[in-house]
């Protein structure tokens, strides 16, 4: 693995601009996979949350953009 950074689209608060910055990198446990995300889609609802149009109760800062294509990155043998 040549690039060990874990970047995310952070929303610091309602009405604030997105920030691309580091995020905690999870460690997979037995039966889990760690995936390498190549692209992230921000959905219309997330844009509306950012603008304050949809008043979801979130703890800020928060990571948005939860839809993405995946490919295996690192995995231990999983039970089938």
Buried (B, 14 or more C-beta within 10 A) or exposed (E): EEEEEEEBBBBBEBEEEBEEEEBEEEEBEEEEEBBEBEEBEBEEEBEEBBEEEEEEEEEEBBEBBEEEEEEEEEEEEEEE
